[in-house]
């Protein structure tokens, strides 16, 4: 059976003194797409777009904080309790998507509380549409890092994540990215 042998370099561009990672590119694309789609939604609804950058910042910051806290507390507490100086080093990995969702929702609640012209449920309804693009790009970044590999599989589209092991596996992050 043919499989996809997957071993991409997580670094998209290396200038020696500076490198750009695929995961970072996907984060950047997720923020840009979230903003552009949010702008289109607000313009279509004839709403003011002046606060859109602030909304995106709230969701991004709240999402990263929530994602990191859940990872630290529930997935690697033993390490971080002994090495607390690593907690803020998000660039070294360790973000939990469900924590990001919780953090983003809390941040959006704070934004709506401070901006009564954006009712919470209305804002959440419309933000949810943009979050699908954000999530899709981030999952593609996980694929480029060979992270979150699936269960062993014997299907033609199974990926052999060479950085992980030599077992054909379901590319679950690709499934998730496409489903978004």
Residue pairs with C-beta under 8 A, 6 or more apart in sequence:
1 154
1 156
1 158
1 168
2 156
3 156
3 157
3 158
3 159
3 160
3 168
4 157
4 158
4 159
4 160
4 171
5 159
5 160
5 162
6 143
6 146
6 159
6 160
6 161
6 162
6 171
7 146
7 161
7 162
7 163
8 22
8 144
8 146
10 21
10 22
10 23
10 144
10 145
10 146
11 19
11 20
11 21
11 22
12 20
12 21
12 22
12 25
13 19
13 20
14 20
21 145
22 141
22 144
22 145
23 141
23 142
23 144
23 145
24 141
25 141
26 137
26 138
26 140
26 141
26 144
27 137
27 138
27 141
29 137
30 133
30 134
30 135
30 136
30 137
30 138
31 56
31 60
31 134
33 130
33 133
33 134
33 137
34 56
34 59
34 130
34 131
34 133
34 134
35 52
35 53
35 56
37 129
37 130
37 133
38 49
38 52
38 55
38 56
38 126
38 127
38 130
39 49
39 52
41 126
41 129
41 130
42 48
42 49
42 52
42 126
43 49
45 126
51 115
51 118
54 111
55 108
55 111
55 118
55 123
55 127
58 107
58 108
58 110
58 111
59 104
59 107
59 108
59 127
59 131
60 104
61 107
62 103
62 104
62 105
62 106
62 107
62 108
62 110
63 100
63 101
63 103
63 104
63 107
64 90
64 95
64 100
64 103
65 103
66 99
66 100
66 101
66 102
66 103
66 104
66 106
67 95
67 96
67 97
67 99
67 100
67 103
68 87
68 90
68 94
68 95
68 96
68 99
69 99
69 103
70 96
70 98
70 99
70 100
70 102
71 94
71 95
71 96
71 99
72 80
72 87
72 94
74 96
75 94
75 96
76 94
79 86
80 86
80 87
86 92
97 135
97 138
104 131
105 124
108 120
108 123
108 124
108 127
109 120
111 118
111 123
112 118
112 119
112 120
112 123
132 180
133 180
135 176
135 177
135 180
136 177
136 178
136 180
137 177
139 173
139 174
139 176
139 177
139 180
140 173
140 174
140 177
142 148
142 173
143 171
143 173
143 174
143 177
146 161
146 162
146 163
146 164
147 173
148 172
148 173
149 159
149 161
149 164
149 169
149 171
149 172
150 169
150 170
150 171
150 172
150 175
151 169
151 170
151 172
152 167
152 168
152 169
153 168
153 169
153 170
154 168
155 168
155 170
157 171
158 168
158 169
158 170
158 171
159 168
159 169
159 170
159 171
159 174
160 166
160 167
160 168
160 169
161 169
